[in-house]
Amino acid sequence: QVQLVESGGGLVQPGGSLRLSCTASGILFSNYAMGWYRQAPGQEREWVGDILRGGNTRLPNSVKDRFTISRDNAKNTAYLQLNNLVPEDTAVYYCCTEGYWGQGTLVTVSS
């Protein structure tokens, strides 16, 4: 049974940072690319990047100067580092792989 569990969300002030984690079970984690998405209230889910098996990352231009993705295969965990956050980054952040999704973690950027 594949399970993805996100954590690390919370309330942060504009300009702040957060590191989100996605811990996987039920898969051989090192064999899979991991994706990150977000969904803001009233909006469609948006891709914010992914990390391939070998560690290469891909992020859209809209966030690549502020977000980074990494992984620790020994911990079965992928990370999404969010820097210089703005209110527009407020959303539920999800990780996914091979059609499996976590439950999401809420990031709220507000003063």
HELIX and SHEET records of a PDB file:
HELIX    1   1 PHE A   29  ASN A   31  5                                   3    
HELIX    2   2 ASN A   73  LYS A   75  5                                   3    
HELIX    3   3 PRO A   87  ASP A   89  5                                   3    
SHEET    1   A 4 GLN A   3  SER A   7  0                                        
SHEET    2   A 4 LEU A  18  SER A  25 -1                                        
SHEET    3   A 4 THR A  77  LEU A  82 -1                                        
SHEET    4   A 4 PHE A  67  ASP A  72 -1                                        
SHEET    1   B 6 GLY A  10  VAL A  12  0                                        
SHEET    2   B 6 THR A 105  VAL A 109  1                                        
SHEET    3   B 6 ALA A  91  THR A  97 -1                                        
SHEET    4   B 6 MET A  34  GLN A  39 -1                                        
SHEET    5   B 6 GLU A  46  ILE A  51 -1                                        
SHEET    6   B 6 THR A  57  ARG A  58 -1                                        
SHEET    1   C 4 GLY A  10  VAL A  12  0                                        
SHEET    2   C 4 THR A 105  VAL A 109  1                                        
SHEET    3   C 4 ALA A  91  THR A  97 -1                                        
SHEET    4   C 4 TYR A 100  TRP A 101 -1                                        
END                                                                             
